[in-house]
Amino acid sequence: MTMKILLCCIVALFNISLLKPTFAQKATKDVVPAENIIKSVQTLLKYQSNYLQLKDDFTAYDVNMHPLTREVFIRKLTTGDFLPLRIYSEKTKAEYRLYKLPEPTDPDIKRMLKQIGDTYYGYTLVEGKKFPSFHFQDLNGNVYTTDNTKGKIIVLKAWFTSCAPCIAEMPLLNKIKEEYSNRKDILFLSIAFDSKRALQKFAKHTAFNYAIIPVTAEFIEEKLHATGYPAHWVINKQGIVVNMSYNCQEMIAALSKEAAKK
């Protein structure tokens, strides 16, 4: 009888130990259950808006709660096979874990998650890095190069003439340029992949006060890693990209911060 009781206790203790998470299997609670997020594109968009802040510093884990670097975590997202799940944390910075999408998953969900991954991975390839060497000529014949813009802050926008969101933000961008009109150390440039003729025609009937520069789509998407339009970059006086975004309000905040530096 005593031996049976002892064996039962050992088995019970063993079972309890299995329930306790190891360091590699950290106990977690998701902020939003994965199944609720991937119900539809709309629920994924809502989750993205409310909980995905992958440009900020965060702690990352793989599917087994092993720590990952931020770059590796985001690179995994570019496959479209994973959902970045926000988990409850007592830390100041956010924590996310990879969640492997079940099969089958709506292809639109997977495509959207790949797009999210590509976008954030683009940020990691650009922000904090030197802006690529360039030689631009605007519609008025003015030339801007890596050398002749040294020591200046560059505010850059990528767009194209049939992009409605690109055009909708132009009045605000014109206003921002006017606010910094006394700052000779700040340049406002825009690059578009339309032909020079198409851009000249556009400029005749739409007021956009940035310098307008025709470039190739390959330069924007392959050299600058843009995945959508409009895209914005703020480049500091040392030629380092301090901010890349698809939101002009984020760009304006980054510009204000950079312009305040002595």
Secondary structure, 3 states (H helix, E strand, C coil): CHHHHHHHHHHHHHHHHHHCCCHHHCCCCECCCHHHHCCCHHHHHHHHHHHCCCCCCEEEECCCCCEECHHHHHHHHCCCCEEEEEECCCCCCEEEEEEECCCCCCHHHHHHHHHHHHHHHHHHHHCCCECCCCEEECCCCCEEECCCCCCCEEEEEEECCCCHHHHHCHHHHHHHHHHCCCCCCEEEEEEECCCHHHHHHHHHHCCCCCEEEECCHHHHHHHCCCCCCCEEEEECCCCEEEEEECCHHHHHHHHHHHHCCC
